[in-house]
Amino acid sequence: MRSAFFLLDSPPYGSEKAFGLLNAAAVSGRMNAAVGLYGDGVYLALAGQDSRALGLPNHSDILYAYPEMRVLAHEPSLVNRGLMKAGLVERVELVDEEEFMEEMLQSGCIILL
């Protein structure tokens, strides 16, 4: 297996899912890892997150810590949540439905936590 697509479809805070998925993708150094933000997972793409009030680490900081990790945000998910005018973390690539599916299907495996 040479590549993996980590699919995050839940919000970045409120569970360990996002934190675990991001860390799993980050340590997949020998394979071409991509994180796909889909559904409520696109909230991770928003710039300027401040999770201190939650007492949790800022998950978008993980995106900066591992620049080799590709992060794709599903544009229709952003549109459905009224977030298209919101600023996105600059490390996040905005992709349409077709590009998102193509990236996912071309990977060696899809990991959904």
ChimeraX commands (.cxc) that place a marker at each C-alpha (Angstrom):
marker #1 position 0.00,0.00,0.00 radius 0.5
marker #1 position 1.60,3.24,-1.14 radius 0.5
marker #1 position -1.12,5.75,-0.33 radius 0.5
marker #1 position -3.92,6.28,2.14 radius 0.5
marker #1 position -6.89,8.62,2.20 radius 0.5
marker #1 position -8.02,9.54,5.71 radius 0.5
marker #1 position -11.65,10.67,5.58 radius 0.5
marker #1 position -12.84,13.00,8.33 radius 0.5
marker #1 position -16.61,13.49,8.30 radius 0.5
marker #1 position -17.21,14.67,11.86 radius 0.5
marker #1 position -16.56,18.04,13.52 radius 0.5
marker #1 position -13.01,18.67,14.74 radius 0.5
marker #1 position -13.93,19.05,18.41 radius 0.5
marker #1 position -16.20,17.09,20.75 radius 0.5
marker #1 position -14.66,13.69,20.14 radius 0.5
marker #1 position -11.24,12.11,19.69 radius 0.5
marker #1 position -12.01,11.19,16.09 radius 0.5
marker #1 position -10.43,14.23,14.39 radius 0.5
marker #1 position -7.38,14.26,16.67 radius 0.5
marker #1 position -6.78,10.55,16.15 radius 0.5
marker #1 position -7.29,10.68,12.40 radius 0.5
marker #1 position -4.93,13.64,11.97 radius 0.5
marker #1 position -2.23,11.99,14.04 radius 0.5
marker #1 position -2.61,8.69,12.20 radius 0.5
marker #1 position -2.25,10.50,8.87 radius 0.5
marker #1 position 0.76,12.44,10.16 radius 0.5
marker #1 position 2.67,9.31,11.19 radius 0.5
marker #1 position 2.01,7.63,7.84 radius 0.5
marker #1 position 5.28,9.11,6.63 radius 0.5
marker #1 position 6.27,6.34,4.24 radius 0.5
marker #1 position 3.04,6.45,2.32 radius 0.5
marker #1 position 1.42,9.25,0.42 radius 0.5
marker #1 position -1.20,10.34,2.97 radius 0.5
marker #1 position -4.05,12.70,2.28 radius 0.5
marker #1 position -6.75,13.91,4.66 radius 0.5
marker #1 position -10.16,14.54,3.14 radius 0.5
marker #1 position -12.46,16.89,5.03 radius 0.5
marker #1 position -16.06,16.00,4.24 radius 0.5
marker #1 position -19.41,16.84,5.85 radius 0.5
marker #1 position -18.89,18.36,9.29 radius 0.5
marker #1 position -15.18,17.61,8.95 radius 0.5
marker #1 position -14.80,20.77,6.83 radius 0.5
marker #1 position -15.03,22.83,10.03 radius 0.5
marker #1 position -11.39,21.87,10.58 radius 0.5
marker #1 position -10.49,23.90,7.47 radius 0.5
marker #1 position -11.62,27.18,9.02 radius 0.5
marker #1 position -8.81,29.59,9.85 radius 0.5
marker #1 position -8.53,31.31,13.21 radius 0.5
marker #1 position -9.81,28.48,15.40 radius 0.5
marker #1 position -9.35,28.99,19.12 radius 0.5
marker #1 position -10.00,25.85,21.13 radius 0.5
marker #1 position -8.62,27.14,24.45 radius 0.5
marker #1 position -12.11,27.57,25.95 radius 0.5
marker #1 position -12.69,23.87,25.27 radius 0.5
marker #1 position -9.44,22.96,26.98 radius 0.5
marker #1 position -8.32,21.11,23.84 radius 0.5
marker #1 position -5.36,21.45,21.49 radius 0.5
marker #1 position -6.03,23.34,18.29 radius 0.5
marker #1 position -6.32,20.64,15.63 radius 0.5
marker #1 position -5.51,23.01,12.77 radius 0.5
marker #1 position -2.04,23.38,14.33 radius 0.5
marker #1 position -1.44,19.73,13.43 radius 0.5
marker #1 position -1.90,20.69,9.77 radius 0.5
marker #1 position 1.04,23.08,10.05 radius 0.5
marker #1 position 3.20,20.62,11.95 radius 0.5
marker #1 position 3.13,18.12,9.07 radius 0.5
marker #1 position 3.50,20.07,5.79 radius 0.5
marker #1 position 3.98,16.86,3.77 radius 0.5
marker #1 position 0.39,15.82,4.56 radius 0.5
marker #1 position -2.13,16.89,1.91 radius 0.5
marker #1 position -5.42,18.23,3.23 radius 0.5
marker #1 position -8.43,18.47,0.92 radius 0.5
marker #1 position -11.71,20.20,1.76 radius 0.5
marker #1 position -14.87,19.07,-0.03 radius 0.5
marker #1 position -16.32,22.26,-1.54 radius 0.5
marker #1 position -19.98,21.11,-1.58 radius 0.5
marker #1 position -19.74,20.40,2.18 radius 0.5
marker #1 position -18.53,23.96,2.76 radius 0.5
marker #1 position -21.35,25.35,0.59 radius 0.5
marker #1 position -23.99,23.28,2.43 radius 0.5
marker #1 position -22.81,24.77,5.74 radius 0.5
marker #1 position -22.62,28.38,4.49 radius 0.5
marker #1 position -18.84,28.47,4.93 radius 0.5
marker #1 position -17.68,29.44,1.44 radius 0.5
marker #1 position -16.95,33.02,2.46 radius 0.5
marker #1 position -15.11,31.95,5.61 radius 0.5
marker #1 position -11.34,32.07,5.61 radius 0.5
marker #1 position -9.68,28.70,5.26 radius 0.5
marker #1 position -6.37,27.49,6.64 radius 0.5
marker #1 position -3.89,28.11,3.83 radius 0.5
marker #1 position -2.68,24.50,3.93 radius 0.5
marker #1 position -6.11,23.25,2.85 radius 0.5
marker #1 position -6.85,22.61,-0.82 radius 0.5
marker #1 position -10.45,23.32,-1.84 radius 0.5
marker #1 position -11.69,20.64,-4.27 radius 0.5
marker #1 position -14.98,19.95,-5.96 radius 0.5
marker #1 position -16.96,16.68,-5.78 radius 0.5
marker #1 position -15.22,15.10,-8.77 radius 0.5
marker #1 position -11.68,15.88,-7.57 radius 0.5
marker #1 position -12.48,14.72,-4.04 radius 0.5
marker #1 position -13.83,11.37,-5.27 radius 0.5
marker #1 position -10.92,10.91,-7.67 radius 0.5
marker #1 position -8.36,11.46,-4.89 radius 0.5
marker #1 position -10.20,9.04,-2.65 radius 0.5
marker #1 position -10.57,6.31,-5.28 radius 0.5
marker #1 position -6.96,6.56,-6.45 radius 0.5
marker #1 position -5.58,5.92,-2.98 radius 0.5
marker #1 position -4.44,2.48,-1.85 radius 0.5
marker #1 position -6.93,2.49,1.02 radius 0.5
marker #1 position -9.55,4.69,2.63 radius 0.5
marker #1 position -9.48,5.07,6.38 radius 0.5
marker #1 position -12.55,6.34,8.21 radius 0.5
marker #1 position -12.38,6.40,11.99 radius 0.5
marker link #1:1,2 radius 0.2
marker link #1:2,3 radius 0.2
marker link #1:3,4 radius 0.2
marker link #1:4,5 radius 0.2
marker link #1:5,6 radius 0.2
marker link #1:6,7 radius 0.2
marker link #1:7,8 radius 0.2
marker link #1:8,9 radius 0.2
marker link #1:9,10 radius 0.2
marker link #1:10,11 radius 0.2
marker link #1:11,12 radius 0.2
marker link #1:12,13 radius 0.2
marker link #1:13,14 radius 0.2
marker link #1:14,15 radius 0.2
marker link #1:15,16 radius 0.2
marker link #1:16,17 radius 0.2
marker link #1:17,18 radius 0.2
marker link #1:18,19 radius 0.2
marker link #1:19,20 radius 0.2
marker link #1:20,21 radius 0.2
marker link #1:21,22 radius 0.2
marker link #1:22,23 radius 0.2
marker link #1:23,24 radius 0.2
marker link #1:24,25 radius 0.2
marker link #1:25,26 radius 0.2
marker link #1:26,27 radius 0.2
marker link #1:27,28 radius 0.2
marker link #1:28,29 radius 0.2
marker link #1:29,30 radius 0.2
marker link #1:30,31 radius 0.2
marker link #1:31,32 radius 0.2
marker link #1:32,33 radius 0.2
marker link #1:33,34 radius 0.2
marker link #1:34,35 radius 0.2
marker link #1:35,36 radius 0.2
marker link #1:36,37 radius 0.2
marker link #1:37,38 radius 0.2
marker link #1:38,39 radius 0.2
marker link #1:39,40 radius 0.2
marker link #1:40,41 radius 0.2
marker link #1:41,42 radius 0.2
marker link #1:42,43 radius 0.2
marker link #1:43,44 radius 0.2
marker link #1:44,45 radius 0.2
marker link #1:45,46 radius 0.2
marker link #1:46,47 radius 0.2
marker link #1:47,48 radius 0.2
marker link #1:48,49 radius 0.2
marker link #1:49,50 radius 0.2
marker link #1:50,51 radius 0.2
marker link #1:51,52 radius 0.2
marker link #1:52,53 radius 0.2
marker link #1:53,54 radius 0.2
marker link #1:54,55 radius 0.2
marker link #1:55,56 radius 0.2
marker link #1:56,57 radius 0.2
marker link #1:57,58 radius 0.2
marker link #1:58,59 radius 0.2
marker link #1:59,60 radius 0.2
marker link #1:60,61 radius 0.2
marker link #1:61,62 radius 0.2
marker link #1:62,63 radius 0.2
marker link #1:63,64 radius 0.2
marker link #1:64,65 radius 0.2
marker link #1:65,66 radius 0.2
marker link #1:66,67 radius 0.2
marker link #1:67,68 radius 0.2
marker link #1:68,69 radius 0.2
marker link #1:69,70 radius 0.2
marker link #1:70,71 radius 0.2
marker link #1:71,72 radius 0.2
marker link #1:72,73 radius 0.2
marker link #1:73,74 radius 0.2
marker link #1:74,75 radius 0.2
marker link #1:75,76 radius 0.2
marker link #1:76,77 radius 0.2
marker link #1:77,78 radius 0.2
marker link #1:78,79 radius 0.2
marker link #1:79,80 radius 0.2
marker link #1:80,81 radius 0.2
marker link #1:81,82 radius 0.2
marker link #1:82,83 radius 0.2
marker link #1:83,84 radius 0.2
marker link #1:84,85 radius 0.2
marker link #1:85,86 radius 0.2
marker link #1:86,87 radius 0.2
marker link #1:87,88 radius 0.2
marker link #1:88,89 radius 0.2
marker link #1:89,90 radius 0.2
marker link #1:90,91 radius 0.2
marker link #1:91,92 radius 0.2
marker link #1:92,93 radius 0.2
marker link #1:93,94 radius 0.2
marker link #1:94,95 radius 0.2
marker link #1:95,96 radius 0.2
marker link #1:96,97 radius 0.2
marker link #1:97,98 radius 0.2
marker link #1:98,99 radius 0.2
marker link #1:99,100 radius 0.2
marker link #1:100,101 radius 0.2
marker link #1:101,102 radius 0.2
marker link #1:102,103 radius 0.2
marker link #1:103,104 radius 0.2
marker link #1:104,105 radius 0.2
marker link #1:105,106 radius 0.2
marker link #1:106,107 radius 0.2
marker link #1:107,108 radius 0.2
marker link #1:108,109 radius 0.2
marker link #1:109,110 radius 0.2
marker link #1:110,111 radius 0.2
marker link #1:111,112 radius 0.2
marker link #1:112,113 radius 0.2
view
